[in-house]
Amino acid sequence: MSQSIDVVEANAPGLDEFLQELATIQQTGSKRIALLGSRHVPITHQHLIEMMSYALVLAGNRLMTSGATGTNAAAIRGAMRADPNLLTVVLPQSMQRQPRESRKQLDQVMHLVEKPENDHLSLAEASSLCNQEIIDRCQQLICFAFHDSQTLLQTCQLAEEQHKVVTLFYFD
């Protein structure tokens, strides 16, 4: 059974917003790109995400992601192979609250931002705040989600409201 990936385009913004988005897309210098997505990703898709992040960083872009398994771990692997200095990982909570399987990878990240002040929140609440911070820091968002990935879909909506370039891929 094959899985399709749909691309969702942003709603038609006003002319100023459109020109701003077009300028970001056409920018030839490096960009700050956020790459976020679901934890539950098939291994073949993880390889594609890893290659994408590798290529984005190799082209000189700064990549931002969070520290979860799945999409984010694949993004970290690709960025680390290309240039670890161009990767920033923002955790939703402290390192101690991260899954054991993620900690070894995260220990190697040079630019790691922990949020121990969110340790008392649920993971969903902390992730939402983390994603907001990542969006505030980026120019463009690439997101991999399922149609029921509420936190990720809200993050895409937030990015669109901030007139960021948003590319959303659906796994289902």
Secondary structure, 3 states (H helix, E strand, C coil): CCCCCCEECCCCCCHHHHHHHHHHHHCCCCCEEEEEECCCCCHHHHHHHHHHHHHHHHCCCEEEECCCCCHHHHHHHHHHHHCHHHEEEECCCCHHHCCHHHHHHHCCCCEEECCHHHCCCCHHHHHHHHHHHHHHHCCEEEEEECCCCHHHHHHHHHHHHCCCEEEEEECC
